[in-house]
Amino acid sequence: PRWAPVAVVATPGALPAVFRVVNRLSQHCGQDAEVDTVEALQDALETLGVLLGDVRGSGARAAAEDPVAERRGLEVAEHALRHTQNGKDLLRLLGATDVSTQYDAMVVLQRIYHRIPKPINDALLADPMSLNRLMHILQNSHVDYVRNEALSFLLLLTVANAELQQIVTMQELPETVFAMLREEGLCTGGKIARDLIRCLSNLAGNTTCQRCIRETGGLGALVSAMGDALSGARPDADEEEEDDLGGRRMDVPEEARWACFLLLADVALAFLGDGGGARQGEPRPEADSNREALVRHGALDLLRHLPEATPTLEVKLRLVRLFEALEA
């Protein structure tokens, strides 16, 4: 059925049958699950993913050009919510012991969320363990593609829901973001690094999250990350690794580190009440405390991290804007 989505959707009773399979098998996805059960559940989830259709990257462009596929995806999402207690049964799969099942469940949940987000938000808020499971995957999974999918899901969930933003902040999402950036992010400046910073940016406009991040040392980590992005040296690089001139070896391509710095600077500006979503005259209760913390952690000394390589005009302008906000 995964290769004939139109036929499945059009066949009376086919979609409910797929969901009955998922619901039945999901009851047996714990540590003692048999291989056949796990494989059958994965097949059912992959089928749902195909029926829903991709909504990211090239898949999103294809859906925009194919209104029939888009309507089919919406219909499948509505069926999914109807037959899984508004997504609760699918969220339970985040606790599966098999990492492939976790991955497939996150793919399906995101494809539903892109079309009908509110029921998934409500299900997450009604069952805090679901967010715990998602955070556990991000913080503890040793399988890159599974951890990256958890990051993608959290990036989606934290775009606009203030309650979810606050919950994941309390569950140490900012600390996890900075740890992952130190571990692998800024040394490549790739998509994962940018998604990590964007996830942090989603939290930065929430004053409750700002307070929590500031009080747990997050602004010091932010200043450090900006310095690493400007210098282009890996934060975990061996101190003995030097270039021909005796300086720290430049590990990050200039284009990659400038992109990361711009995103990090926007996060800092959001803490200062100068984010893109800030409106003139809007109350910014944490801005003064955030400014003091950023200055204390060395934000005004960021220029010393600049190497001989010339930053782009956009980076220069962002630095000027950041220094003006710090000195306001």
C-alpha positions in Angstrom: 0.0 0.0 0.0 2.9 2.4 0.6 3.5 2.5 -3.2 -0.2 3.2 -4.1 -1.3 6.0 -1.8 -4.2 7.0 -4.0 -5.7 3.5 -4.0 -5.4 3.2 -0.3 -7.1 6.5 0.4 -9.8 5.8 -2.1 -10.6 2.3 -0.8 -13.3 2.3 1.8 -12.1 1.1 5.2 -8.4 0.9 4.1 -7.2 3.8 6.2 -8.9 2.7 9.4 -7.4 -0.7 8.9 -3.9 0.8 8.7 -4.5 2.6 12.0 -5.8 -0.5 13.7 -2.6 -2.2 12.8 -0.6 0.6 14.2 -2.6 0.8 17.4 -2.5 -3.0 18.0 1.2 -3.3 17.3 2.1 -0.2 19.4 0.9 -2.0 22.5 3.8 -4.4 22.1 6.7 -2.1 21.2 8.5 -2.5 24.6 11.7 -4.3 25.4 10.2 -7.7 24.9 8.8 -6.9 21.4 9.3 -9.7 18.9 11.2 -8.9 15.7 8.2 -9.6 13.5 6.1 -7.2 15.6 8.7 -4.4 15.3 9.1 -4.9 11.6 5.3 -4.9 11.0 4.9 -1.7 13.0 7.7 0.0 11.0 6.0 -1.1 7.8 2.7 0.4 8.9 4.4 3.7 10.0 6.3 4.0 6.7 3.0 3.4 4.9 1.4 6.3 6.8 4.4 8.5 6.1 4.0 7.9 2.3 0.2 8.4 2.5 0.7 11.7 4.3 3.4 12.9 1.9 6.5 14.8 2.6 6.1 18.5 3.6 9.7 19.5 3.9 12.2 20.6 1.3 11.6 19.2 -2.2 8.5 17.3 -0.8 6.9 20.6 0.1 7.5 22.0 -3.3 6.1 18.9 -5.0 3.0 19.1 -2.7 2.5 22.8 -3.6 2.5 21.8 -7.3 0.1 18.9 -6.7 -3.1 20.0 -5.0 -4.5 16.4 -5.2 -1.6 15.1 -3.2 -2.0 17.9 -0.7 -5.7 17.2 -0.2 -4.8 13.5 0.2 -2.2 14.3 2.8 -4.7 16.5 4.8 -7.4 13.7 4.6 -4.9 11.1 5.9 -3.8 13.5 8.7 -7.5 13.9 9.8 -7.9 10.1 9.8 -4.7 9.7 11.8 -5.9 12.1 14.5 -9.4 10.5 14.6 -8.0 7.0 15.0 -5.1 7.6 17.3 -6.7 9.7 20.1 -5.6 12.9 18.5 -2.1 11.6 18.1 -1.7 10.2 21.7 -1.1 6.7 20.4 1.6 7.9 18.0 3.3 9.9 20.7 3.5 6.8 22.9 5.7 5.3 20.2 8.5 7.8 21.1 9.1 5.5 24.1 9.7 2.4 21.9 13.0 0.7 22.5 13.6 0.2 18.8 15.2 3.4 17.3 13.8 2.9 13.9 10.3 2.8 15.3 11.1 6.1 17.2 12.3 7.6 13.9 9.3 6.5 11.9 6.9 7.8 14.5 8.5 11.2 14.5 8.3 11.4 10.8 4.6 10.6 10.8 3.9 13.0 13.7 5.7 15.9 11.9 3.8 15.3 8.7 0.5 15.4 10.6 1.7 18.5 12.6 2.5 20.5 9.5 -1.1 20.2 8.4 -3.0 20.1 11.7 -0.8 21.2 14.7 -3.3 22.0 17.5 -4.3 18.4 18.4 -0.7 17.3 18.6 0.1 20.4 20.8 -2.8 19.5 23.1 -1.8 15.9 23.3 1.7 16.9 24.3 0.5 19.3 27.0 -1.9 16.7 28.3 0.8 14.0 28.6 4.1 15.5 29.8 5.8 12.1 29.4 5.5 12.5 25.6 7.8 15.6 25.7 10.1 13.8 28.1 10.4 10.9 25.7 11.2 13.3 22.8 13.8 15.2 24.9 15.3 11.8 26.0 15.8 10.9 22.3 17.5 14.2 21.6 19.7 14.1 24.7 20.6 10.4 24.7 20.3 8.8 21.3 23.6 7.7 19.8 22.1 7.3 16.3 22.5 10.5 14.4 19.5 10.3 12.1 17.2 9.6 15.0 18.6 12.4 17.1 18.4 14.8 14.2 14.8 13.9 13.6 14.0 14.6 17.3 15.7 18.0 16.8 13.6 18.6 13.7 10.4 17.8 15.6 11.3 20.1 18.5 12.2 22.9 16.1 8.6 22.5 14.7 7.0 22.3 18.1 8.7 25.4 19.6 7.9 27.8 16.8 4.9 29.4 18.4 3.6 27.5 21.4 4.7 29.3 24.6 3.8 26.5 26.9 5.8 23.9 25.0 8.7 26.4 24.8 8.7 26.8 28.6 8.5 23.0 29.2 11.4 22.1 27.0 13.4 24.9 28.5 12.9 23.5 31.9 13.9 20.1 30.5 17.3 21.6 29.5 16.8 22.0 25.8 19.1 25.1 25.7 21.9 23.2 27.5 21.4 20.4 25.1 21.7 22.8 22.1 24.9 24.3 23.3 26.4 20.9 24.1 25.5 19.6 20.6 27.0 22.8 19.1 30.2 22.2 21.0 30.2 18.6 20.0 29.7 18.9 16.3 27.7 21.9 15.2 30.0 24.9 14.7 32.8 22.7 13.4 30.8 22.1 10.2 28.3 25.0 10.2 25.8 22.7 8.4 22.1 22.2 8.6 22.2 20.6 12.1 24.1 23.5 13.5 21.6 26.0 12.0 18.6 23.9 13.2 20.1 23.9 16.7 20.5 27.6 16.7 17.0 28.1 15.3 15.6 26.0 18.0 17.3 28.2 20.5 15.9 31.2 18.7 12.4 29.9 19.1 12.8 30.0 22.9 14.6 33.4 22.9 11.4 35.4 22.4 9.7 33.9 25.5 10.5 36.0 28.6 10.1 33.0 30.9 12.5 31.0 28.8 14.9 34.0 28.8 14.9 34.2 32.6 15.6 30.4 32.9 18.3 30.5 30.3 20.0 33.5 31.9 19.8 32.0 35.4 21.4 28.7 34.3 24.4 30.2 32.5 23.0 30.0 29.0 24.0 33.5 28.0 27.7 32.7 28.8 27.4 29.7 26.5 25.8 32.0 23.9 28.6 34.5 24.0 31.1 31.6 23.8 29.4 30.2 20.8 29.4 33.5 19.0 33.1 33.8 19.7 33.7 30.4 18.2 31.6 31.2 15.1 33.6 34.4 14.6 37.0 32.8 15.1 36.2 29.7 13.0 38.1 27.4 15.4 36.4 24.3 16.8 35.7 24.8 20.5 37.0 21.3 21.3 40.1 21.7 19.1 43.5 20.7 20.6 45.2 23.8 22.0 48.4 22.6 20.3 46.8 22.7 16.8 48.1 25.9 15.3 48.3 27.4 11.9 51.6 28.4 10.2 51.5 31.8 12.0 51.1 30.3 15.4 47.4 31.0 15.7 44.5 28.7 16.3 43.8 26.5 13.3 40.8 27.6 11.3 38.5 24.6 11.1 35.2 26.1 9.9 34.7 27.5 6.3 34.1 31.2 6.4 30.6 31.0 4.8 29.5 28.4 7.3 30.7 30.3 10.4 29.2 33.6 9.2 25.8 31.9 8.7 26.0 30.5 12.3 27.2 33.8 13.7 24.3 35.7 12.2 21.8 33.2 13.7 23.5 33.4 17.1 23.6 37.2 17.0 19.8 37.2 16.3 19.3 35.1 19.4 21.3 37.6 21.4 19.3 40.5 20.0 16.1 38.7 21.0 17.4 38.6 24.5 18.0 42.3 24.3 14.5 43.0 23.1 15.7 43.8 19.6 14.5 40.6 17.9 12.7 40.6 14.6 9.3 40.0 16.4 9.7 42.9 18.9 7.4 45.8 18.4 8.1 49.4 19.2 7.1 50.2 22.8 6.5 46.6 23.7 7.4 45.7 27.3 10.8 43.9 27.6 11.0 43.0 31.2 14.1 40.8 31.0 16.1 43.0 28.6 18.2 44.9 31.2 19.1 41.8 33.1 20.0 40.0 29.9 22.1 42.9 28.8 24.0 42.9 32.1 24.6 39.2 31.8 25.8 39.3 28.2 28.2 42.1 29.0 29.5 40.3 32.1 30.2 37.2 29.9 32.2 39.2 27.4 29.9 40.1 24.6 31.5 43.5 24.2 34.9 41.7 23.6 33.6 39.7 20.6 35.8 41.6 18.1 38.9 40.0 19.6 37.7 36.7 18.1 37.8 38.0 14.6 40.6 36.5 12.6 42.4 38.2 9.8 39.8 37.1 7.3 37.4 39.9 6.6 33.8 39.2 7.7 30.9 39.9 5.3 29.1 43.2 5.3 26.1 41.5 6.8 28.2 40.2 9.7 29.7 43.7 10.3 26.3 45.3 10.3 25.0 42.7 12.8 27.9 43.3 15.1 27.2 47.0 15.0 23.6 46.4 15.8 24.5 44.0 18.6 27.0 46.5 20.2 24.4 49.3 20.0 21.9 47.1 21.7 24.4 46.1 24.4 25.3 49.8 25.1 21.7 51.1 25.1 
